[in-house]
Every structure is written in structure tokens, then in C-alpha cells.
């Protein structure tokens, strides 16, 4: 037998496999990296959702500010103050408002006081518009022909701010609205400026609707992050705006 056949195979350095410990360490590191990436993904998704909810809230607040300001400011407006008067244009209400109130002759603002929570108060205002004057009702439309007397009724229903016009079904304007509360600036002293703020129930009881000069509207929105299913949570900070009635100031 030759010397070559008697040689023993030699192991080459660097060709050995991984040990069990090395495999376990590698798996542990992989799991750690995966957990970190999952946590980062969840954080980014939560951040995106929070920013998206904030953007939607800001859009809702801007829409509420525009619609309510335009509607309340125009309360009592009529087209031709030279040849007509408030009493001739604001005739007695031809029908009851959705909240059960009815306008008297010359009256252009009304409302009811609701519960502290959802849905809150209601607000009814009326004014005239004519074609091309640029004045819009609470649904964002103007007069299509001639002169129109608009009855605008604002309320919260099913967590939506709604607007009903002239005895027609209400239309949702803004989602995720928890409630609406309104205080009216009343000119009790007769100096032309509001000197106290009262709710609709108190004003109706004292027959002070003719002395209303402003409306302080408070809208509370739904906390969409912490509301789940039937548990609806309100945001702690409401949107508040005081609007002057154009016809009386």
C-alpha cells in the first residue's frame, strides 16, 4: 500500500458550521430587530392616525365656523329696507320649526335649550335673500328665483350638525359633533349692546327674543380616538364663537 493511500484527510480551517449557541444568538437578534421594527411601525401608524384625526377636526371646525357665522350674522336681514320693514317681511311663521318653535311677526331668531350632553340646544334663524346678493342659507345655497325667506334650523342629530330649511328634512353638515350649546347676548338695559347672556329657555320665559343681539355658540366635538362602538367620548376643549346679529347691531 502506497504512502499516499495511508494519508489521513485533513480539515481545512474556516469550514466548520454554526454551533447551536450561535444559532440561538442569531435568532434572538433577529427577534429583537423584528420587535423593534414592529414597535416603530405601530408608533408611525398611531402618529399618522392622530395627525389625520387632527386634520379632520380642524376641517370640521372651519366648516362649523363658516356655516354658523354666516347663518347667524344674516338673521333678520331683508332685501329692501327702503320700501319694506322688518314687520312686513318677517311675517308670522307659516309652519313650526323642527324643534317645535314658531316665529312671531318680526321675529328672526329662536331656539330651545336641550340637555347638557348630546344633542344639546337648537337654533332657528330666518332672513331674506334675492338672486345674486351672495347671501347663503345654512346649506350653502342662495335664492334661485326672486326673493326667498329662508328658515334655517340648526341642531345636532346622531352626532352630526344638521341644517333644515323651510320645513324640509334636515341635511347633515358636519360629522363627529357631540353637542351644541347656545347662549344669547341680551340687551336688557336697552343701550344697544348685550349686557347678559341667557339660554333659550330663560329668554322664552321672559319674552326677551326681541332683545337678542348676539349668539355665543359652543360646539363640542367627538373624541374619535377614544370613542369605541356605543361609547362616545367628547373632546375636553370645545369650539366657541360669539356672532353678532347683523340686523340689530
Residue, then its C-alpha position, 0 to 999 in steps of 0.5 A: x500500500x502506497x504512502x499516499x493511500x495511508x494519508x489521513x484527510x485533513x480539515x481545512x480551517x474556516x469550514x466548520x458550521x454554526x454551533x447551536x449557541x450561535x444559532x440561538x444568538x442569531x435568532x434572538x437578534x433577529x427577534x429583537x430587530x423584528x420587535x423593534x421594527x414592529x414597535x416603530x411601525x405601530x408608533x408611525x401608524x398611531x402618529x399618522x392616525x392622530x395627525x389625520x384625526x387632527x386634520x379632520x377636526x380642524x376641517x370640521x371646525x372651519x366648516x362649523x365656523x363658516x356655516x354658523x357665522x354666516x347663518x347667524x350674522x344674516x338673521x333678520x336681514x331683508x332685501x329692501x329696507x327702503x320700501x319694506x320693514x322688518x314687520x312686513x317681511x318677517x311675517x308670522x311663521x307659516x309652519x313650526x320649526x323642527x324643534x317645535x318653535x314658531x316665529x312671531x311677526x318680526x321675529x328672526x331668531x329662536x331656539x330651545x335649550x336641550x340637555x347638557x350632553x348630546x344633542x344639546x340646544x337648537x337654533x332657528x334663524x330666518x332672513x331674506x335673500x334675492x338672486x345674486x346678493x351672495x347671501x347663503x342659507x345654512x346649506x350653502x345655497x342662495x335664492x334661485x328665483x326672486x326673493x326667498x325667506x329662508x328658515x334655517x334650523x340648526x341642531x345636532x342629530x346622531x352626532x352630526x350638525x344638521x341644517x333644515x330649511x323651510x320645513x324640509x328634512x334636515x341635511x347633515x353638515x358636519x360629522x363627529x359633533x357631540x353637542x351644541x350649546x347656545x347662549x344669547x347676548x341680551x340687551x336688557x338695559x336697552x343701550x344697544x349692546x348685550x349686557x347678559x347672556x341667557x339660554x333659550x329657555x330663560x329668554x322664552x320665559x321672559x319674552x326677551x327674543x326681541x332683545x337678542x343681539x348676539x349668539x355665543x355658540x359652543x360646539x363640542x366635538x367627538x373624541x374619535x380616538x377614544x370613542x369605541x362602538x356605543x361609547x362616545x367620548x367628547x373632546x375636553x376643549x370645545x369650539x366657541x364663537x360669539x356672532x353678532x346679529x347683523x340686523x340689530x347691531 
